[in-house]
Amino acid sequence: MRAVVVELEHVSFSYGSTLVLDDISFTVEKGDLLGMIGPNGAGKTTLFSCMLGLLSGYRGAIRIFGEDIRKNTKMLRRVGYIPQRMSVERGFPATVEEVVALGITRQLKEKSEGERVASALETVGLSSLKEKRIGELSGGQQQRVLIAKAIVNEPELLILDEPATGIDVETQNKFYELLRTLNRDGEGITIIWSSHDLEAVSSLASDVACINRSMFFHGRAHEFFADPEKVRMYSESSMQQHMHDHHHHHH
């Protein structure tokens, strides 16, 4: 048995009288690369906020590394989080190195802070840009700075909220390659990554959780993608959602 890294039991969450998450249960084991898919507004960001201890009003239980996060928040120090997007003013004076150093929240005995920053930048392929101001970087490079900032603490679990918005294909592929490197085929960091890119999920993820308020599917990625019926149902619910969102934006 591989170690259980995350365990959700019957997690529900409401904003006022609106049920956003309805009875979500799943387990993530060490080394999994879980692709979390679901239409916009399906509750994925809310779910992440609950898991990161940012929203406490959920029903049910969330355990990370075996500890209930309501009772023990120390576990969260072993979790890295990469939010949906960061916007940086062009003139923002911090350098790439400085931004990554801001991610350091726990001391690691064996390495100095400088070594940790250098090694995180090397992992994401930005060593040569370390003295550049972050505002001068492209969107894809800024995203990699965020990843470096998250891995500078050597987290055992990394949560990424759909980070591929407005990024060109080449940058996206580099990002996917980086996810693979960090996860090292299940020997590295356990990753939970929400994405709208089904193709990328099918080539990268070991497991899939499909959420649309409630859990529509959770299991091995190949099971999901081998079942045309599941993929079709998923695509239809996404399309309806998309049409719905689209419709609303015009009125």
C-alpha positions as CSV (number, residue, x, y, z in Angstrom):
1,M,0.0,0.0,0.0
2,R,1.3,3.4,-0.9
3,A,0.9,6.1,1.8
4,V,-2.3,8.2,1.7
5,V,-1.4,11.9,1.3
6,V,-4.9,13.4,1.1
7,E,-8.2,12.1,2.2
8,L,-11.5,13.9,1.8
9,E,-14.6,12.4,3.5
10,H,-18.1,13.7,2.6
11,V,-16.9,17.3,2.1
12,S,-19.7,19.8,1.3
13,F,-19.5,23.6,1.2
14,S,-22.2,26.3,0.8
15,Y,-22.0,29.9,0.1
16,G,-25.1,31.1,1.8
17,S,-27.8,28.8,0.6
18,T,-25.9,27.8,-2.6
19,L,-24.4,24.4,-2.4
20,V,-21.1,24.6,-4.2
21,L,-19.6,21.2,-3.2
22,D,-21.8,18.3,-2.5
23,D,-20.5,15.3,-0.6
24,I,-17.0,15.0,-2.1
25,S,-14.9,12.0,-1.0
26,F,-11.6,10.9,-2.5
27,T,-8.1,9.7,-1.6
28,V,-4.8,10.7,-3.1
29,E,-1.9,8.4,-2.6
30,K,1.8,9.2,-2.5
31,G,3.2,9.7,-6.0
32,D,-0.2,10.3,-7.7
33,L,-0.5,13.0,-10.3
34,L,-4.2,13.7,-10.0
35,G,-5.8,15.6,-12.8
36,M,-8.9,17.4,-11.5
37,I,-11.3,18.3,-14.3
38,G,-14.7,19.9,-14.3
39,P,-16.5,22.8,-15.9
40,N,-15.9,26.4,-14.7
41,G,-17.9,27.1,-11.6
42,A,-17.7,23.4,-10.7
43,G,-16.2,24.1,-7.3
44,K,-12.6,23.2,-7.9
45,T,-11.1,26.4,-6.5
46,T,-13.4,26.2,-3.5
47,L,-12.3,22.7,-2.9
48,F,-8.7,23.7,-3.0
49,S,-9.4,26.6,-0.6
50,C,-10.9,24.1,1.8
51,M,-7.9,21.7,1.5
52,L,-5.5,24.6,2.1
53,G,-7.2,25.6,5.2
54,L,-8.3,29.0,3.7
55,L,-12.0,28.1,4.0
56,S,-13.0,26.5,7.3
57,G,-16.8,26.3,6.9
58,Y,-17.0,23.0,5.1
59,R,-18.9,19.9,6.4
60,G,-17.0,16.6,6.4
61,A,-13.4,15.9,7.0
62,I,-10.1,16.7,5.2
63,R,-7.0,14.9,6.2
64,I,-3.6,15.6,4.9
65,F,-0.7,13.3,5.7
66,G,-3.1,11.6,8.1
67,E,-3.9,14.7,10.1
68,D,-7.3,16.4,10.2
69,I,-6.4,19.9,9.0
70,R,-8.9,21.5,11.4
71,K,-7.0,20.1,14.3
72,N,-3.5,20.3,13.0
73,T,-2.5,23.0,10.5
74,K,1.2,22.1,10.7
75,M,0.6,19.6,7.9
76,L,-0.1,22.4,5.5
77,R,3.6,23.5,5.6
78,R,4.3,20.4,3.6
79,V,1.9,21.6,0.8
80,G,2.8,23.9,-2.0
81,Y,0.1,25.9,-3.8
82,I,0.1,27.6,-7.1
83,P,-2.9,29.8,-7.6
84,Q,-4.7,30.4,-10.8
85,R,-2.8,33.3,-12.0
86,M,-0.6,36.1,-10.7
87,S,-0.7,39.6,-12.2
88,V,2.5,41.5,-11.9
89,E,2.8,45.2,-12.7
90,R,5.5,45.8,-15.3
91,G,7.5,48.0,-12.9
92,F,7.3,45.7,-9.9
93,P,10.9,46.0,-8.5
94,A,11.4,42.5,-7.1
95,T,13.8,40.2,-9.0
96,V,13.0,36.6,-9.8
97,E,15.4,35.5,-7.1
98,E,13.7,37.7,-4.5
99,V,10.2,36.5,-5.4
100,V,11.2,32.8,-5.1
101,A,12.9,33.6,-1.7
102,L,9.5,34.9,-0.5
103,G,8.3,31.3,-0.7
104,I,10.5,30.1,2.1
105,T,8.4,29.5,5.1
106,R,10.2,26.6,6.7
107,Q,13.9,26.0,7.5
108,L,15.5,23.0,6.0
109,K,18.6,22.0,7.9
110,E,20.8,20.7,5.1
111,K,20.7,23.7,2.7
112,S,21.1,27.5,2.9
113,E,18.3,29.7,1.6
114,G,20.4,30.8,-1.3
115,E,21.1,27.2,-2.3
116,R,17.4,26.4,-2.1
117,V,16.4,29.4,-4.3
118,A,19.1,28.4,-6.8
119,S,18.0,24.8,-7.0
120,A,14.3,25.7,-7.4
121,L,15.2,28.1,-10.2
122,E,17.3,25.4,-11.9
123,T,14.4,23.0,-11.7
124,V,12.1,25.3,-13.5
125,G,14.8,26.4,-16.0
126,L,15.1,30.0,-15.0
127,S,18.6,30.2,-13.5
128,S,19.8,32.6,-16.3
129,L,17.0,35.1,-15.5
130,K,17.4,35.2,-11.7
131,E,18.4,38.8,-11.6
132,K,15.6,40.0,-13.9
133,R,12.7,42.0,-12.5
134,I,9.7,39.7,-12.5
135,G,7.6,42.3,-14.4
136,E,9.9,41.9,-17.4
137,L,9.1,38.2,-17.8
138,S,6.6,36.6,-20.1
139,G,3.4,35.1,-18.6
140,G,4.8,31.6,-19.0
141,Q,8.1,32.6,-17.2
142,Q,6.2,34.3,-14.4
143,Q,4.2,31.1,-14.0
144,R,7.5,29.1,-13.6
145,V,8.6,31.6,-11.0
146,L,5.5,30.8,-9.0
147,I,6.3,27.1,-9.3
148,A,9.8,27.7,-8.1
149,K,8.4,29.8,-5.2
150,A,6.2,26.8,-4.3
151,I,8.9,24.2,-4.5
152,V,11.5,26.1,-2.6
153,N,10.0,24.6,0.6
154,E,10.4,21.1,-0.9
155,P,6.7,20.3,-0.5
156,E,5.5,16.7,-0.6
157,L,2.2,17.7,-2.1
158,L,1.7,20.4,-4.8
159,I,-1.7,21.8,-5.6
160,L,-2.0,23.7,-8.9
161,D,-5.1,25.6,-9.8
162,E,-5.5,25.6,-13.6
163,P,-2.5,27.6,-14.5
164,A,-2.6,27.4,-18.3
165,T,-4.7,30.5,-19.0
166,G,-3.4,32.7,-21.8
167,I,-0.2,30.7,-22.4
168,D,1.0,29.7,-25.8
169,V,1.4,26.0,-26.8
170,E,5.2,25.8,-26.4
171,T,5.1,27.4,-23.0
172,Q,2.3,25.0,-22.0
173,N,4.3,22.0,-23.2
174,K,7.2,23.1,-21.1
175,F,4.9,23.5,-18.1
176,Y,3.6,19.9,-18.6
177,E,7.1,18.7,-18.9
178,L,7.9,20.4,-15.7
179,L,5.0,18.7,-13.9
180,R,6.3,15.4,-15.1
181,T,9.8,16.2,-13.8
182,L,8.5,17.2,-10.4
183,N,6.3,14.1,-10.1
184,R,9.1,11.9,-11.5
185,D,6.6,9.2,-12.5
186,G,5.3,8.9,-9.0
187,E,8.7,8.9,-7.3
188,G,8.7,12.7,-6.7
189,I,6.1,15.1,-5.5
190,T,2.4,14.1,-5.2
191,I,0.5,16.6,-7.4
192,I,-3.1,17.7,-7.6
193,W,-3.7,19.8,-10.7
194,S,-6.9,21.2,-12.0
195,S,-7.0,21.6,-15.8
196,H,-9.4,22.1,-18.7
197,D,-7.0,20.5,-21.1
198,L,-8.3,16.9,-21.4
199,E,-5.5,15.9,-23.8
200,A,-2.8,17.0,-21.3
201,V,-4.6,15.3,-18.5
202,S,-4.9,12.1,-20.4
203,S,-1.1,12.1,-21.2
204,L,0.1,13.3,-17.8
205,A,-2.2,12.3,-15.0
206,S,-2.1,8.9,-13.2
207,D,-5.6,9.6,-11.8
208,V,-8.6,11.7,-12.6
209,A,-11.2,13.3,-10.4
210,C,-14.1,14.8,-12.3
211,I,-16.0,17.3,-10.2
212,N,-19.2,19.2,-11.1
213,R,-20.4,20.2,-7.6
214,S,-20.5,16.5,-6.7
215,M,-18.0,13.8,-7.7
216,F,-18.8,12.5,-11.2
217,F,-15.8,10.2,-11.4
218,H,-12.7,9.3,-9.5
219,G,-10.2,6.7,-10.5
220,R,-7.3,5.8,-12.7
221,A,-6.9,8.2,-15.7
222,H,-6.8,5.3,-18.2
223,E,-10.2,4.1,-16.9
224,F,-11.8,7.5,-17.5
225,F,-10.3,8.0,-20.9
226,A,-11.0,4.5,-22.1
227,D,-14.7,5.0,-21.5
228,P,-16.2,7.1,-24.3
229,E,-19.4,7.4,-22.4
230,K,-17.7,9.1,-19.5
231,V,-15.7,11.4,-21.7
232,R,-18.8,12.3,-23.7
233,M,-20.8,13.1,-20.6
234,Y,-18.0,15.2,-19.2
235,S,-17.6,17.1,-22.5
236,E,-21.3,17.7,-22.7
237,S,-21.6,19.1,-19.2
238,S,-18.6,21.3,-19.9
239,M,-20.1,22.5,-23.1
240,Q,-23.4,23.3,-21.4
241,Q,-21.6,25.2,-18.7
242,H,-19.6,27.1,-21.3
243,M,-22.7,28.0,-23.3
244,H,-24.3,29.1,-20.0
245,D,-21.4,31.3,-19.0
246,H,-21.1,32.7,-22.4
247,H,-24.8,33.5,-22.5
248,H,-24.6,35.3,-19.2
249,H,-21.6,37.4,-20.1
250,H,-23.6,39.0,-23.0
251,H,-26.5,40.2,-20.9
